[in-house]
Amino acid sequence: MEIRDVRWRTATRSTNNGGDCVEVADNLPGRVLVRDSKDRDGGTLTFDPTAWTSFVDALRQAVPQV
């Protein structure tokens, strides 16, 4: 898969005014990419999809919905 095939997205509750956000690309086989929306060239974290899903599920349980 080419780098141009990566589809980055932010949380639906993110704003466009420079808030503290991350972008996630989960359309790649076997990996999930995460980067800082304010520093897109600053580096990318790579996660196994199962580990990423476990992390997101744990956050949903720990953080109250606004």
C-alpha positions as CSV (number, residue, x, y, z in Angstrom):
1,M,0.0,0.0,0.0
2,E,1.3,3.4,-1.0
3,I,1.6,6.2,1.5
4,R,-1.0,8.1,-0.5
5,D,-3.5,5.4,0.3
6,V,-3.4,6.3,4.0
7,R,-6.7,7.9,5.0
8,W,-6.3,10.1,8.1
9,R,-9.2,11.1,10.3
10,T,-9.8,13.0,13.5
11,A,-12.4,12.5,16.2
12,T,-15.8,13.7,15.3
13,R,-15.7,16.0,18.3
14,S,-12.4,17.6,17.2
15,T,-12.5,21.3,16.2
16,N,-10.6,23.0,13.4
17,N,-9.2,25.7,15.8
18,G,-5.9,24.0,16.6
19,G,-7.2,21.9,19.5
20,D,-5.2,19.0,21.0
21,C,-6.1,16.2,18.6
22,V,-4.6,13.1,17.1
23,E,-5.3,11.7,13.6
24,V,-5.8,8.0,13.1
25,A,-5.4,6.0,9.9
26,D,-7.0,2.6,10.3
27,N,-7.5,1.6,6.7
28,L,-4.1,-0.2,6.4
29,P,-3.9,-3.9,6.6
30,G,-2.4,-5.1,9.9
31,R,-1.6,-1.7,11.4
32,V,-3.1,1.5,12.7
33,L,-1.2,4.8,12.4
34,V,-1.5,7.7,14.9
35,R,0.0,11.2,14.6
36,D,-0.4,14.6,16.2
37,S,-2.7,16.8,14.1
38,K,-0.6,19.9,15.0
39,D,2.7,18.3,13.9
40,R,1.9,15.9,11.1
41,D,5.6,15.6,10.2
42,G,6.7,15.0,13.8
43,G,6.4,11.3,13.7
44,T,3.9,8.5,13.5
45,L,3.1,5.8,16.0
46,T,2.2,2.3,14.7
47,F,-0.1,-0.1,16.5
48,D,-1.4,-3.6,15.9
49,P,-5.1,-3.3,15.2
50,T,-6.0,-5.5,18.2
51,A,-3.9,-3.5,20.5
52,W,-5.5,-0.2,19.2
53,T,-9.0,-1.6,19.6
54,S,-8.2,-2.6,23.2
55,F,-6.8,0.9,23.9
56,V,-9.9,2.7,22.5
57,D,-12.3,0.4,24.4
58,A,-10.4,1.0,27.6
59,L,-10.6,4.8,27.0
60,R,-14.3,4.6,26.4
61,Q,-14.8,2.9,29.7
62,A,-12.5,5.2,31.6
63,V,-13.5,8.6,30.2
64,P,-17.0,9.9,30.7
65,Q,-18.8,11.0,27.5
66,V,-19.3,14.7,27.2
